[in-house]
Amino acid sequence: MKLTNKIVVTEKFTGTSKFCFWKNLEVGDVLIVEMVLEPTGHNRGRIYAPEISIKNLRTKNVFKDTINSFQKYLGKIQFVDFRL
């Protein structure tokens, strides 16, 4: 099962990032955010964080990161949330 959400960027990325995905965002870009609901695994008693992928429909670029660090990027843009 996948959790999917569509968001529209209303203000450019204001942070700093080494990733082109965030630097190339423009106002009006439509982003599809997905998270697959499946076991993530574990190692030495630690559970891996789930991975989230975000796709820019304009550029077709995809950015993937763990749920733990993803919010720091989304917190640096303004967006409108649309349910699919």
Secondary structure, 3 states (H helix, E strand, C coil): CEEEEEEEEEECCCCCCCCHHHHCCCCCCEEEEEEECCCCCEECCEECCCEEEEEECCCCCEEEEEHHHHHHHHCCCEEEEECC
